[in-house]
Amino acid sequence: MVLGGVAASTFLVVVLVGLFGAGDAPVTGGTTVVQVHTGDTLWGIATRTAPGEDPRAVVERIVELNGLGAPVAEAGRHLVVPVSS
């Protein structure tokens, strides 16, 4: 009984955080595909493709959109990136 209550409470917290976010600024606009060139960084790509947005949020979104294990840009790779609206 107690374990069920703990599980239900945990589920509710996860759902609420998912619905309302943890306070991160959303990245507005659509997406595009870019090819990473030698010397590119995710931060540089973020500031180029979404100049009006917080680069940290854009880098986080790039990592999420592309299933990257780390915020690293490999030359030659194509990445889905957010763009400013």
mmCIF file as gemmi writes it, N, C-alpha and C atoms, coordinates in Angstrom:
data_model
loop_
_atom_site.group_PDB
_atom_site.id
_atom_site.type_symbol
_atom_site.label_atom_id
_atom_site.label_alt_id
_atom_site.label_comp_id
_atom_site.label_asym_id
_atom_site.label_entity_id
_atom_site.label_seq_id
_atom_site.pdbx_PDB_ins_code
_atom_site.Cartn_x
_atom_site.Cartn_y
_atom_site.Cartn_z
_atom_site.occupancy
_atom_site.B_iso_or_equiv
_atom_site.pdbx_formal_charge
_atom_site.auth_seq_id
_atom_site.auth_asym_id
_atom_site.pdbx_PDB_model_num
ATOM 1 N N . MET Axp A 1 ? 0.824 -1.185 0 1 0 ? 1 A 1
ATOM 2 C CA . MET Axp A 1 ? 0 0 0 1 0 ? 1 A 1
ATOM 3 C C . MET Axp A 1 ? 0.873 1.256 0 1 0 ? 1 A 1
ATOM 4 N N . VAL Axp A 2 ? 1.857 1.287 0.887 1 0 ? 2 A 1
ATOM 5 C CA . VAL Axp A 2 ? 2.751 2.438 0.972 1 0 ? 2 A 1
ATOM 6 C C . VAL Axp A 2 ? 3.562 2.566 -0.315 1 0 ? 2 A 1
ATOM 7 N N . LEU Axp A 3 ? 4.049 1.442 -0.813 1 0 ? 3 A 1
ATOM 8 C CA . LEU Axp A 3 ? 4.832 1.458 -2.045 1 0 ? 3 A 1
ATOM 9 C C . LEU Axp A 3 ? 4.008 1.995 -3.208 1 0 ? 3 A 1
ATOM 10 N N . GLY Axp A 4 ? 2.749 1.659 -3.272 1 0 ? 4 A 1
ATOM 11 C CA . GLY Axp A 4 ? 1.858 2.168 -4.316 1 0 ? 4 A 1
ATOM 12 C C . GLY Axp A 4 ? 1.689 3.673 -4.22 1 0 ? 4 A 1
ATOM 13 N N . GLY Axp A 5 ? 1.587 4.174 -3.003 1 0 ? 5 A 1
ATOM 14 C CA . GLY Axp A 5 ? 1.47 5.623 -2.79 1 0 ? 5 A 1
ATOM 15 C C . GLY Axp A 5 ? 2.727 6.361 -3.213 1 0 ? 5 A 1
ATOM 16 N N . VAL Axp A 6 ? 3.871 5.796 -2.899 1 0 ? 6 A 1
ATOM 17 C CA . VAL Axp A 6 ? 5.148 6.398 -3.305 1 0 ? 6 A 1
ATOM 18 C C . VAL Axp A 6 ? 5.262 6.394 -4.827 1 0 ? 6 A 1
ATOM 19 N N . ALA Axp A 7 ? 4.894 5.299 -5.46 1 0 ? 7 A 1
ATOM 20 C CA . ALA Axp A 7 ? 4.962 5.208 -6.921 1 0 ? 7 A 1
ATOM 21 C C . ALA Axp A 7 ? 4.023 6.224 -7.568 1 0 ? 7 A 1
ATOM 22 N N . ALA Axp A 8 ? 2.817 6.35 -7.044 1 0 ? 8 A 1
ATOM 23 C CA . ALA Axp A 8 ? 1.854 7.306 -7.593 1 0 ? 8 A 1
ATOM 24 C C . ALA Axp A 8 ? 2.345 8.738 -7.419 1 0 ? 8 A 1
ATOM 25 N N . SER Axp A 9 ? 2.913 9.052 -6.274 1 0 ? 9 A 1
ATOM 26 C CA . SER Axp A 9 ? 3.443 10.396 -6.028 1 0 ? 9 A 1
ATOM 27 C C . SER Axp A 9 ? 4.602 10.712 -6.965 1 0 ? 9 A 1
ATOM 28 N N . THR Axp A 10 ? 5.502 9.758 -7.143 1 0 ? 10 A 1
ATOM 29 C CA . THR Axp A 10 ? 6.636 9.939 -8.045 1 0 ? 10 A 1
ATOM 30 C C . THR Axp A 10 ? 6.15 10.156 -9.464 1 0 ? 10 A 1
ATOM 31 N N . PHE Axp A 11 ? 5.182 9.37 -9.901 1 0 ? 11 A 1
ATOM 32 C CA . PHE Axp A 11 ? 4.622 9.511 -11.24 1 0 ? 11 A 1
ATOM 33 C C . PHE Axp A 11 ? 4.029 10.91 -11.421 1 0 ? 11 A 1
ATOM 34 N N . LEU Axp A 12 ? 3.283 11.393 -10.443 1 0 ? 12 A 1
ATOM 35 C CA . LEU Axp A 12 ? 2.665 12.704 -10.521 1 0 ? 12 A 1
ATOM 36 C C . LEU Axp A 12 ? 3.712 13.806 -10.636 1 0 ? 12 A 1
ATOM 37 N N . VAL Axp A 13 ? 4.772 13.721 -9.866 1 0 ? 13 A 1
ATOM 38 C CA . VAL Axp A 13 ? 5.851 14.715 -9.936 1 0 ? 13 A 1
ATOM 39 C C . VAL Axp A 13 ? 6.486 14.717 -11.323 1 0 ? 13 A 1
ATOM 40 N N . VAL Axp A 14 ? 6.767 13.542 -11.862 1 0 ? 14 A 1
ATOM 41 C CA . VAL Axp A 14 ? 7.384 13.443 -13.188 1 0 ? 14 A 1
ATOM 42 C C . VAL Axp A 14 ? 6.472 14.039 -14.242 1 0 ? 14 A 1
ATOM 43 N N . VAL Axp A 15 ? 5.191 13.759 -14.179 1 0 ? 15 A 1
ATOM 44 C CA . VAL Axp A 15 ? 4.235 14.299 -15.148 1 0 ? 15 A 1
ATOM 45 C C . VAL Axp A 15 ? 4.171 15.813 -15.046 1 0 ? 15 A 1
ATOM 46 N N . LEU Axp A 16 ? 4.104 16.356 -13.836 1 0 ? 16 A 1
ATOM 47 C CA . LEU Axp A 16 ? 4.028 17.806 -13.662 1 0 ? 16 A 1
ATOM 48 C C . LEU Axp A 16 ? 5.287 18.513 -14.146 1 0 ? 16 A 1
ATOM 49 N N . VAL Axp A 17 ? 6.442 17.95 -13.877 1 0 ? 17 A 1
ATOM 50 C CA . VAL Axp A 17 ? 7.688 18.539 -14.369 1 0 ? 17 A 1
ATOM 51 C C . VAL Axp A 17 ? 7.706 18.506 -15.891 1 0 ? 17 A 1
ATOM 52 N N . GLY Axp A 18 ? 7.241 17.418 -16.48 1 0 ? 18 A 1
ATOM 53 C CA . GLY Axp A 18 ? 7.187 17.317 -17.927 1 0 ? 18 A 1
ATOM 54 C C . GLY Axp A 18 ? 6.238 18.32 -18.538 1 0 ? 18 A 1
ATOM 55 N N . LEU Axp A 19 ? 5.113 18.576 -17.883 1 0 ? 19 A 1
ATOM 56 C CA . LEU Axp A 19 ? 4.124 19.513 -18.42 1 0 ? 19 A 1
ATOM 57 C C . LEU Axp A 19 ? 4.562 20.962 -18.265 1 0 ? 19 A 1
ATOM 58 N N . PHE Axp A 20 ? 5.115 21.287 -17.128 1 0 ? 20 A 1
ATOM 59 C CA . PHE Axp A 20 ? 5.426 22.68 -16.84 1 0 ? 20 A 1
ATOM 60 C C . PHE Axp A 20 ? 6.9 23.017 -16.931 1 0 ? 20 A 1
ATOM 61 N N . GLY Axp A 21 ? 7.749 22.042 -17.176 1 0 ? 21 A 1
ATOM 62 C CA . GLY Axp A 21 ? 9.18 22.28 -17.315 1 0 ? 21 A 1
ATOM 63 C C . GLY Axp A 21 ? 9.834 22.565 -15.986 1 0 ? 21 A 1
ATOM 64 N N . ALA Axp A 22 ? 11.133 22.623 -16.047 1 0 ? 22 A 1
ATOM 65 C CA . ALA Axp A 22 ? 11.903 22.897 -14.832 1 0 ? 22 A 1
ATOM 66 C C . ALA Axp A 22 ? 12.418 24.321 -14.824 1 0 ? 22 A 1
ATOM 67 N N . GLY Axp A 23 ? 11.781 25.21 -15.594 1 0 ? 23 A 1
ATOM 68 C CA . GLY Axp A 23 ? 12.183 26.602 -15.607 1 0 ? 23 A 1
ATOM 69 C C . GLY Axp A 23 ? 13.111 26.964 -16.741 1 0 ? 23 A 1
ATOM 70 N N . ASP Axp A 24 ? 13.437 26.035 -17.612 1 0 ? 24 A 1
ATOM 71 C CA . ASP Axp A 24 ? 14.297 26.343 -18.746 1 0 ? 24 A 1
ATOM 72 C C . ASP Axp A 24 ? 13.556 27.22 -19.744 1 0 ? 24 A 1
ATOM 73 N N . ALA Axp A 25 ? 14.29 28.102 -20.387 1 0 ? 25 A 1
ATOM 74 C CA . ALA Axp A 25 ? 13.696 28.932 -21.423 1 0 ? 25 A 1
ATOM 75 C C . ALA Axp A 25 ? 13.497 28.09 -22.673 1 0 ? 25 A 1
ATOM 76 N N . PRO Axp A 26 ? 12.295 28.124 -23.238 1 0 ? 26 A 1
ATOM 77 C CA . PRO Axp A 26 ? 12.061 27.328 -24.443 1 0 ? 26 A 1
ATOM 78 C C . PRO Axp A 26 ? 12.759 27.935 -25.646 1 0 ? 26 A 1
ATOM 79 N N . VAL Axp A 27 ? 13.096 27.096 -26.59 1 0 ? 27 A 1
ATOM 80 C CA . VAL Axp A 27 ? 13.681 27.554 -27.84 1 0 ? 27 A 1
ATOM 81 C C . VAL Axp A 27 ? 12.531 27.642 -28.833 1 0 ? 27 A 1
ATOM 82 N N . THR Axp A 28 ? 12.28 28.85 -29.34 1 0 ? 28 A 1
ATOM 83 C CA . THR Axp A 28 ? 11.152 29.052 -30.246 1 0 ? 28 A 1
ATOM 84 C C . THR Axp A 28 ? 11.584 28.881 -31.694 1 0 ? 28 A 1
ATOM 85 N N . GLY Axp A 29 ? 10.622 28.683 -32.57 1 0 ? 29 A 1
ATOM 86 C CA . GLY Axp A 29 ? 10.916 28.556 -33.987 1 0 ? 29 A 1
ATOM 87 C C . GLY Axp A 29 ? 10.931 27.116 -34.434 1 0 ? 29 A 1
ATOM 88 N N . GLY Axp A 30 ? 11.378 26.897 -35.658 1 0 ? 30 A 1
ATOM 89 C CA . GLY Axp A 30 ? 11.422 25.563 -36.233 1 0 ? 30 A 1
ATOM 90 C C . GLY Axp A 30 ? 12.797 24.955 -36.137 1 0 ? 30 A 1
ATOM 91 N N . THR Axp A 31 ? 13.063 24.03 -37.053 1 0 ? 31 A 1
ATOM 92 C CA . THR Axp A 31 ? 14.375 23.38 -37.098 1 0 ? 31 A 1
ATOM 93 C C . THR Axp A 31 ? 14.886 23.384 -38.528 1 0 ? 31 A 1
ATOM 94 N N . THR Axp A 32 ? 16.165 23.141 -38.662 1 0 ? 32 A 1
ATOM 95 C CA . THR Axp A 32 ? 16.81 22.965 -39.953 1 0 ? 32 A 1
ATOM 96 C C . THR Axp A 32 ? 17.922 21.946 -39.781 1 0 ? 32 A 1
ATOM 97 N N . VAL Axp A 33 ? 18.505 21.524 -40.886 1 0 ? 33 A 1
ATOM 98 C CA . VAL Axp A 33 ? 19.627 20.579 -40.832 1 0 ? 33 A 1
ATOM 99 C C . VAL Axp A 33 ? 20.878 21.312 -41.278 1 0 ? 33 A 1
ATOM 100 N N . VAL Axp A 34 ? 21.947 21.177 -40.499 1 0 ? 34 A 1
ATOM 101 C CA . VAL Axp A 34 ? 23.234 21.779 -40.857 1 0 ? 34 A 1
ATOM 102 C C . VAL Axp A 34 ? 24.308 20.695 -40.844 1 0 ? 34 A 1
ATOM 103 N N . GLN Axp A 35 ? 25.325 20.904 -41.66 1 0 ? 35 A 1
ATOM 104 C CA . GLN Axp A 35 ? 26.475 20.005 -41.639 1 0 ? 35 A 1
ATOM 105 C C . GLN Axp A 35 ? 27.553 20.65 -40.781 1 0 ? 35 A 1
ATOM 106 N N . VAL Axp A 36 ? 28.134 19.855 -39.909 1 0 ? 36 A 1
ATOM 107 C CA . VAL Axp A 36 ? 29.197 20.341 -39.03 1 0 ? 36 A 1
ATOM 108 C C . VAL Axp A 36 ? 30.499 20.373 -39.824 1 0 ? 36 A 1
ATOM 109 N N . HIS Axp A 37 ? 31.186 21.52 -39.762 1 0 ? 37 A 1
ATOM 110 C CA . HIS Axp A 37 ? 32.469 21.688 -40.433 1 0 ? 37 A 1
ATOM 111 C C . HIS Axp A 37 ? 33.595 21.644 -39.409 1 0 ? 37 A 1
ATOM 112 N N . THR Axp A 38 ? 34.793 21.378 -39.852 1 0 ? 38 A 1
ATOM 113 C CA . THR Axp A 38 ? 35.953 21.353 -38.966 1 0 ? 38 A 1
ATOM 114 C C . THR Axp A 38 ? 36.039 22.677 -38.209 1 0 ? 38 A 1
ATOM 115 N N . GLY Axp A 39 ? 36.186 22.604 -36.923 1 0 ? 39 A 1
ATOM 116 C CA . GLY Axp A 39 ? 36.287 23.795 -36.086 1 0 ? 39 A 1
ATOM 117 C C . GLY Axp A 39 ? 34.962 24.258 -35.521 1 0 ? 39 A 1
ATOM 118 N N . ASP Axp A 40 ? 33.844 23.724 -36.014 1 0 ? 40 A 1
ATOM 119 C CA . ASP Axp A 40 ? 32.534 24.092 -35.477 1 0 ? 40 A 1
ATOM 120 C C . ASP Axp A 40 ? 32.366 23.553 -34.067 1 0 ? 40 A 1
ATOM 121 N N . THR Axp A 41 ? 31.639 24.292 -33.27 1 0 ? 41 A 1
ATOM 122 C CA . THR Axp A 41 ? 31.222 23.842 -31.944 1 0 ? 41 A 1
ATOM 123 C C . THR Axp A 41 ? 29.703 23.939 -31.886 1 0 ? 41 A 1
ATOM 124 N N . LEU Axp A 42 ? 29.094 23.208 -30.979 1 0 ? 42 A 1
ATOM 125 C CA . LEU Axp A 42 ? 27.646 23.322 -30.832 1 0 ? 42 A 1
ATOM 126 C C . LEU Axp A 42 ? 27.258 24.727 -30.406 1 0 ? 42 A 1
ATOM 127 N N . TRP Axp A 43 ? 28.071 25.346 -29.591 1 0 ? 43 A 1
ATOM 128 C CA . TRP Axp A 43 ? 27.804 26.727 -29.158 1 0 ? 43 A 1
ATOM 129 C C . TRP Axp A 43 ? 27.808 27.661 -30.371 1 0 ? 43 A 1
ATOM 130 N N . GLY Axp A 44 ? 28.793 27.529 -31.239 1 0 ? 44 A 1
ATOM 131 C CA . GLY Axp A 44 ? 28.871 28.364 -32.438 1 0 ? 44 A 1
ATOM 132 C C . GLY Axp A 44 ? 27.695 28.128 -33.372 1 0 ? 44 A 1
ATOM 133 N N . ILE Axp A 45 ? 27.325 26.865 -33.552 1 0 ? 45 A 1
ATOM 134 C CA . ILE Axp A 45 ? 26.165 26.539 -34.39 1 0 ? 45 A 1
ATOM 135 C C . ILE Axp A 45 ? 24.906 27.129 -33.767 1 0 ? 45 A 1
ATOM 136 N N . ALA Axp A 46 ? 24.775 27.04 -32.468 1 0 ? 46 A 1
ATOM 137 C CA . ALA Axp A 46 ? 23.6 27.568 -31.769 1 0 ? 46 A 1
ATOM 138 C C . ALA Axp A 46 ? 23.473 29.078 -31.957 1 0 ? 46 A 1
ATOM 139 N N . THR Axp A 47 ? 24.563 29.796 -31.822 1 0 ? 47 A 1
ATOM 140 C CA . THR Axp A 47 ? 24.498 31.252 -31.963 1 0 ? 47 A 1
ATOM 141 C C . THR Axp A 47 ? 24.265 31.675 -33.414 1 0 ? 47 A 1
ATOM 142 N N . ARG Axp A 48 ? 24.694 30.838 -34.358 1 0 ? 48 A 1
ATOM 143 C CA . ARG Axp A 48 ? 24.481 31.13 -35.777 1 0 ? 48 A 1
ATOM 144 C C . ARG Axp A 48 ? 23.038 30.867 -36.203 1 0 ? 48 A 1
ATOM 145 N N . THR Axp A 49 ? 22.481 29.768 -35.758 1 0 ? 49 A 1
ATOM 146 C CA . THR Axp A 49 ? 21.158 29.368 -36.237 1 0 ? 49 A 1
ATOM 147 C C . THR Axp A 49 ? 20.004 29.955 -35.424 1 0 ? 49 A 1
ATOM 148 N N . ALA Axp A 50 ? 20.259 30.321 -34.18 1 0 ? 50 A 1
ATOM 149 C CA . ALA Axp A 50 ? 19.218 30.895 -33.319 1 0 ? 50 A 1
ATOM 150 C C . ALA Axp A 50 ? 19.791 32.066 -32.538 1 0 ? 50 A 1
ATOM 151 N N . PRO Axp A 51 ? 20.16 33.157 -33.244 1 0 ? 51 A 1
ATOM 152 C CA . PRO Axp A 51 ? 20.867 34.266 -32.59 1 0 ? 51 A 1
ATOM 153 C C . PRO Axp A 51 ? 20.079 34.974 -31.492 1 0 ? 51 A 1
ATOM 154 N N . GLY Axp A 52 ? 18.771 34.907 -31.502 1 0 ? 52 A 1
ATOM 155 C CA . GLY Axp A 52 ? 17.99 35.591 -30.476 1 0 ? 52 A 1
ATOM 156 C C . GLY Axp A 52 ? 17.697 34.742 -29.263 1 0 ? 52 A 1
ATOM 157 N N . GLU Axp A 53 ? 18.207 33.534 -29.228 1 0 ? 53 A 1
ATOM 158 C CA . GLU Axp A 53 ? 17.918 32.588 -28.145 1 0 ? 53 A 1
ATOM 159 C C . GLU Axp A 53 ? 19.126 32.425 -27.225 1 0 ? 53 A 1
ATOM 160 N N . ASP Axp A 54 ? 18.864 31.881 -26.042 1 0 ? 54 A 1
ATOM 161 C CA . ASP Axp A 54 ? 19.923 31.556 -25.09 1 0 ? 54 A 1
ATOM 162 C C . ASP Axp A 54 ? 20.734 30.386 -25.666 1 0 ? 54 A 1
ATOM 163 N N . PRO Axp A 55 ? 22.027 30.577 -25.966 1 0 ? 55 A 1
ATOM 164 C CA . PRO Axp A 55 ? 22.822 29.5 -26.569 1 0 ? 55 A 1
ATOM 165 C C . PRO Axp A 55 ? 22.828 28.216 -25.748 1 0 ? 55 A 1
ATOM 166 N N . ARG Axp A 56 ? 22.778 28.321 -24.424 1 0 ? 56 A 1
ATOM 167 C CA . ARG Axp A 56 ? 22.761 27.116 -23.585 1 0 ? 56 A 1
ATOM 168 C C . ARG Axp A 56 ? 21.522 26.274 -23.863 1 0 ? 56 A 1
ATOM 169 N N . ALA Axp A 57 ? 20.375 26.928 -23.988 1 0 ? 57 A 1
ATOM 170 C CA . ALA Axp A 57 ? 19.132 26.211 -24.272 1 0 ? 57 A 1
ATOM 171 C C . ALA Axp A 57 ? 19.163 25.604 -25.673 1 0 ? 57 A 1
ATOM 172 N N . VAL Axp A 58 ? 19.757 26.326 -26.623 1 0 ? 58 A 1
ATOM 173 C CA . VAL Axp A 58 ? 19.828 25.826 -28 1 0 ? 58 A 1
ATOM 174 C C . VAL Axp A 58 ? 20.759 24.612 -28.064 1 0 ? 58 A 1
ATOM 175 N N . VAL Axp A 59 ? 21.907 24.687 -27.405 1 0 ? 59 A 1
ATOM 176 C CA . VAL Axp A 59 ? 22.83 23.546 -27.38 1 0 ? 59 A 1
ATOM 177 C C . VAL Axp A 59 ? 22.14 22.342 -26.746 1 0 ? 59 A 1
ATOM 178 N N . GLU Axp A 60 ? 21.432 22.56 -25.65 1 0 ? 60 A 1
ATOM 179 C CA . GLU Axp A 60 ? 20.712 21.463 -24.993 1 0 ? 60 A 1
ATOM 180 C C . GLU Axp A 60 ? 19.69 20.848 -25.95 1 0 ? 60 A 1
ATOM 181 N N . ARG Axp A 61 ? 19.006 21.685 -26.707 1 0 ? 61 A 1
ATOM 182 C CA . ARG Axp A 61 ? 18.006 21.191 -27.664 1 0 ? 61 A 1
ATOM 183 C C . ARG Axp A 61 ? 18.665 20.429 -28.813 1 0 ? 61 A 1
ATOM 184 N N . ILE Axp A 62 ? 19.826 20.899 -29.283 1 0 ? 62 A 1
ATOM 185 C CA . ILE Axp A 62 ? 20.557 20.189 -30.34 1 0 ? 62 A 1
ATOM 186 C C . ILE Axp A 62 ? 20.944 18.796 -29.858 1 0 ? 62 A 1
ATOM 187 N N . VAL Axp A 63 ? 21.454 18.711 -28.646 1 0 ? 63 A 1
ATOM 188 C CA . VAL Axp A 63 ? 21.832 17.418 -28.066 1 0 ? 63 A 1
ATOM 189 C C . VAL Axp A 63 ? 20.61 16.508 -28.005 1 0 ? 63 A 1
ATOM 190 N N . GLU Axp A 64 ? 19.484 17.055 -27.562 1 0 ? 64 A 1
ATOM 191 C CA . GLU Axp A 64 ? 18.25 16.277 -27.443 1 0 ? 64 A 1
ATOM 192 C C . GLU Axp A 64 ? 17.724 15.836 -28.814 1 0 ? 64 A 1
ATOM 193 N N . LEU Axp A 65 ? 17.667 16.76 -29.779 1 0 ? 65 A 1
ATOM 194 C CA . LEU Axp A 65 ? 17.131 16.446 -31.11 1 0 ? 65 A 1
ATOM 195 C C . LEU Axp A 65 ? 17.93 15.367 -31.834 1 0 ? 65 A 1
ATOM 196 N N . ASN Axp A 66 ? 19.235 15.329 -31.567 1 0 ? 66 A 1
ATOM 197 C CA . ASN Axp A 66 ? 20.11 14.419 -32.301 1 0 ? 66 A 1
ATOM 198 C C . ASN Axp A 66 ? 20.553 13.211 -31.49 1 0 ? 66 A 1
ATOM 199 N N . GLY Axp A 67 ? 20.062 13.078 -30.272 1 0 ? 67 A 1
ATOM 200 C CA . GLY Axp A 67 ? 20.409 11.931 -29.442 1 0 ? 67 A 1
ATOM 201 C C . GLY Axp A 67 ? 21.896 11.844 -29.148 1 0 ? 67 A 1
ATOM 202 N N . LEU Axp A 68 ? 22.524 13.007 -28.976 1 0 ? 68 A 1
ATOM 203 C CA . LEU Axp A 68 ? 23.965 13.032 -28.697 1 0 ? 68 A 1
ATOM 204 C C . LEU Axp A 68 ? 24.206 12.662 -27.237 1 0 ? 68 A 1
ATOM 205 N N . GLY Axp A 69 ? 25.227 11.886 -26.997 1 0 ? 69 A 1
ATOM 206 C CA . GLY Axp A 69 ? 25.578 11.525 -25.631 1 0 ? 69 A 1
ATOM 207 C C . GLY Axp A 69 ? 26.299 12.647 -24.904 1 0 ? 69 A 1
ATOM 208 N N . ALA Axp A 70 ? 26.911 13.548 -25.664 1 0 ? 70 A 1
ATOM 209 C CA . ALA Axp A 70 ? 27.657 14.674 -25.103 1 0 ? 70 A 1
ATOM 210 C C . ALA Axp A 70 ? 27.525 15.841 -26.072 1 0 ? 70 A 1
ATOM 211 N N . PRO Axp A 71 ? 27.695 17.068 -25.576 1 0 ? 71 A 1
ATOM 212 C CA . PRO Axp A 71 ? 27.589 18.234 -26.452 1 0 ? 71 A 1
ATOM 213 C C . PRO Axp A 71 ? 28.847 18.438 -27.306 1 0 ? 71 A 1
ATOM 214 N N . VAL Axp A 72 ? 29.058 17.522 -28.248 1 0 ? 72 A 1
ATOM 215 C CA . VAL Axp A 72 ? 30.241 17.555 -29.104 1 0 ? 72 A 1
ATOM 216 C C . VAL Axp A 72 ? 29.798 17.541 -30.562 1 0 ? 72 A 1
ATOM 217 N N . ALA Axp A 73 ? 30.426 18.388 -31.373 1 0 ? 73 A 1
ATOM 218 C CA . ALA Axp A 73 ? 30.116 18.455 -32.802 1 0 ? 73 A 1
ATOM 219 C C . ALA Axp A 73 ? 31.22 17.739 -33.578 1 0 ? 73 A 1
ATOM 220 N N . GLU Axp A 74 ? 30.854 16.68 -34.305 1 0 ? 74 A 1
ATOM 221 C CA . GLU Axp A 74 ? 31.825 15.926 -35.094 1 0 ? 74 A 1
ATOM 222 C C . GLU Axp A 74 ? 31.772 16.419 -36.541 1 0 ? 74 A 1
ATOM 223 N N . ALA Axp A 75 ? 32.916 16.805 -37.089 1 0 ? 75 A 1
ATOM 224 C CA . ALA Axp A 75 ? 32.979 17.307 -38.462 1 0 ? 75 A 1
ATOM 225 C C . ALA Axp A 75 ? 32.394 16.288 -39.432 1 0 ? 75 A 1
ATOM 226 N N . GLY Axp A 76 ? 31.574 16.786 -40.369 1 0 ? 76 A 1
ATOM 227 C CA . GLY Axp A 76 ? 30.967 15.938 -41.38 1 0 ? 76 A 1
ATOM 228 C C . GLY Axp A 76 ? 29.582 15.452 -41.016 1 0 ? 76 A 1
ATOM 229 N N . ARG Axp A 77 ? 29.241 15.507 -39.757 1 0 ? 77 A 1
ATOM 230 C CA . ARG Axp A 77 ? 27.924 15.036 -39.305 1 0 ? 77 A 1
ATOM 231 C C . ARG Axp A 77 ? 26.842 16.063 -39.64 1 0 ? 77 A 1
ATOM 232 N N . HIS Axp A 78 ? 25.66 15.586 -39.96 1 0 ? 78 A 1
ATOM 233 C CA . HIS Axp A 78 ? 24.504 16.449 -40.164 1 0 ? 78 A 1
ATOM 234 C C . HIS Axp A 78 ? 23.699 16.475 -38.872 1 0 ? 78 A 1
ATOM 235 N N . LEU Axp A 79 ? 23.329 17.668 -38.425 1 0 ? 79 A 1
ATOM 236 C CA . LEU Axp A 79 ? 22.589 17.832 -37.188 1 0 ? 79 A 1
ATOM 237 C C . LEU Axp A 79 ? 21.28 18.574 -37.439 1 0 ? 79 A 1
ATOM 238 N N . VAL Axp A 80 ? 20.235 18.14 -36.774 1 0 ? 80 A 1
ATOM 239 C CA . VAL Axp A 80 ? 18.99 18.899 -36.727 1 0 ? 80 A 1
ATOM 240 C C . VAL Axp A 80 ? 19.172 19.952 -35.65 1 0 ? 80 A 1
ATOM 241 N N . VAL Axp A 81 ? 18.949 21.213 -36.011 1 0 ? 81 A 1
ATOM 242 C CA . VAL Axp A 81 ? 19.149 22.31 -35.048 1 0 ? 81 A 1
ATOM 243 C C . VAL Axp A 81 ? 17.948 23.24 -35.051 1 0 ? 81 A 1
ATOM 244 N N . PRO Axp A 82 ? 17.641 23.833 -33.901 1 0 ? 82 A 1
ATOM 245 C CA . PRO Axp A 82 ? 16.552 24.806 -33.849 1 0 ? 82 A 1
ATOM 246 C C . PRO Axp A 82 ? 16.981 26.115 -34.512 1 0 ? 82 A 1
ATOM 247 N N . VAL Axp A 83 ? 16.011 26.822 -35.067 1 0 ? 83 A 1
ATOM 248 C CA . VAL Axp A 83 ? 16.256 28.139 -35.64 1 0 ? 83 A 1
ATOM 249 C C . VAL Axp A 83 ? 15.294 29.131 -34.995 1 0 ? 83 A 1
ATOM 250 N N . SER Axp A 84 ? 15.704 30.368 -34.944 1 0 ? 84 A 1
ATOM 251 C CA . SER Axp A 84 ? 14.838 31.414 -34.391 1 0 ? 84 A 1
ATOM 252 C C . SER Axp A 84 ? 13.7 31.684 -35.344 1 0 ? 84 A 1
ATOM 253 N N . SER Axp A 85 ? 12.565 32.045 -34.769 1 0 ? 85 A 1
ATOM 254 C CA . SER Axp A 85 ? 11.411 32.383 -35.607 1 0 ? 85 A 1
ATOM 255 C C . SER Axp A 85 ? 11.451 33.841 -36.025 1 0 ? 85 A 1
